Amino acid sequence: MITRTRGGAVANGVSYDLPLRYKSAKNIGEKQRIGQVAASLVSPGMVVGINGGTTTTEVARALATRADLAGGVDGQGLTIVTNALNIANEMIVRSHIKIVVTGGVVRPQSYELVGPLATGILRELTLDMVLLGVNAVDVQLGAAAHHEGEAAINNLMAARARRVVIIADSSKLGKHAFARICPIERVDTLVTDQHADPRLVAEFEAAGLKVVKV
């Protein structure tokens, strides 16, 4: 993040898309609360899609500690479908959780698998719910990501899900990013924090979303 120089250091211009491990401390309290509430939306026996990102990582950690998810329909536990290597790693030791990881090429900035190799598995699956972390979400522009490859995979996850839940702290509301994931009409629920602008919340609710502030 910096370049060492004689007598000091200067900042590099990479803060726009820092690797996940450097971004994890930003708004951590809000993200942990959002993660807990988003995880509470999941029921035993569900097939749940989760993409990469710091906030969805908190969702995964919250799911991993829920012992009640061990018993689902016909004794089947929770199934997680993810394109994020770090999320799979968070949950792999939980015997009651089945982990399905897409193929693809790894993006070091987010640990997500992207590209054509990641789409084959997703097209064959049906998800009860997808929990999507986004870089921006706006009533007119929809949910979006900075990287087109991530947006494409997230779009496919949303298309394969019965319910789409956007996970976003208040800093991402009303903003825009390079590549659209899905229109706002495709989103069922938005989970955000208490700092969300009431005007923006009202706009999302008027568009038909259920907004959960934590």
N, C-alpha and C positions, 0 to 999 in steps of 0.2 A: 504493500500500500504506500510505501515511501521509497525514495531513492537516496541512499547515503551519499553525501558529498563531503568535501573537505571542510571540516568545521561545523557540520550540521546535516540536515536532511530536508528534502522538499517532497511535497505530496505528489503522488502520481494521480493521473486523471482516470482512475478506475472505479471510483466509488459508485458509479451508476449501476454496476452489475457485479458487486463483490461476491466472492465465494460464500456459500451458505454459512460456513463456520464463522465468518467475520460479521455476518448480519444478525446472528442469533441473539445478540444482546440488545438489539433495538426493540423498544416497546415490549420487553419480555413479559412484564406483568400482565398487560392487556392480552398478549398472545396466549399466555397460560390459562387465563380465565376463559377466553374464547374457545380454547382447545377443550377444556372441561365441559363446557356447555354443548359444543358440537358433538363431543363423544356421547353425551347423554341422549342424543337423537337416535343412536344406534341400538337395535334390539338383537337379542340372541338369534342366530340362524340366518342373519342377513348376509348378503354379498355386497360389500361396500368398496367403492373405488376411492382412492386417495392419491392426489398428485403430490409433487414435491413442493418444498417451501418451509420457511421457519414456523409459520403458524400451523400448517398441517402436521408438522413434526410434533407439535404440542398435542394435537388431536390424537396422533398415534400413541404417544406416551400415555395419554389419559385412557385410551382404549386398552392398552396393554395391562393396566392395573385393575381392570374391571373383572372380577372373578365371576360375576353373574353372566357373563357372555359365554361361559363354558358349555351351557346347556341350551341348545336351540331346537329347531324343528327336528323331530325324530333323533334327538341327541346330537345333532350337528352343531358344531360351534361356529364362530364367526369366520367368514372368509373375507380377506382383504386383497384387493387387486390394486397394484401400484406400479408406477413407472419410476419410483424414486428409490434408489439403492439404500439411502440412509434410513428411510422408513421401514423397508424390509428388514434391515439390520436391527432396528429398534424392537421388532416384534417376533423375530425368528425363534427366540427361545421360549415363546409362549405356546405350549403344546395344544391349547384349546383354540388357537387361531391358525387357520390355513392361509398361507401366503402365496399369492400368484404374482409373479413379476413379469412384466412385458419384456420383450426384447428391445433392441435399439442400441444407439450410440450414446455414451455417457457425456453429458454436459458438466464439466467440473464446477461451473458456477452454481449449479443447483442440485447436482447429483441425480438429475433426471435422465431417463433413457428416451431418446427422441429419434425421429427419422422413420423411413418406411418399415424397418424391421420391428418397430414397436406397435404397428397397427394390426398385424395379422391376428394376434391373440385377442385383442379387444373386440374385433369385429365378430368374433365367435361367442362372446359372452353377453349376458344380461345382468345388469347391476340393479339392486334394489335402491341404492342411493350412491351418489357421488359427492364427496366433500372436496371442494376445489378451492385451493389457495390461489389468489389472483394478484396481479400487480396494480390493477385498477378496475373499478366498476362504476358505471354511470347509467342513468336511466335511459338516455338516448343511445349511447354507444355500446352498452352492454358490458360484459366482463372481458378483460383483456390481459395480455401478458407482453413483456418486453421482447420475448424471443418467439419467432414464428413457429419454430419446431415444437416448443412447449405448448403453444396455443393450439396447434393442430392435434396433438395427442389429447389435450384437455377437452377439445371440442368433441372428439370421438368418445371420450369417457362420458361426457354429458349426453351425447346422442344415445348411448347404450344404457342410460340410467332411467329408472322410473321417477326418481326425485333428485333434483339438483340443488345442493346447498353450497352457497358461496361463503367462504371463510375469509373475512377481511377486517383488519383493524381500521379505525376511523380515518387514518391518514390516506387510505386508498379510495375512499368514497368520493364520487364526483370527479374523479381523475380519469385520464385516458392513457393508454399505452399502445405500442406499435401494432400488435396483432390481436384481432378479436377472437375470443374463445367461443362466445355464444351471445345471442341477443338476450335482453333482459326478460323477454317473454318466456324463455326456456328455464328461468330460475324460479324455484319455489320458495326458498328461504335464504335470508341473509343474516349471518351471525357476525356482530360487530361489537364495539365497546361503548361505554357510556359517554365517551367524548364525541360521538357522532353528532354532526350538525342536525338539529331537529328539522330544518327545512329539507335537507337531503333525505332524512328518514321518511318524512311525509311523502316525498316524491316516489320513493321506492314502494311505500305502502299503497299509494294511489295506482301504481303500476301493477298491483296484485301480489307483491311479495309479502311474506311474513317476515318482519324484522325483529330479531332477538338481540337486545342490547344487554351486555354483561359488565 
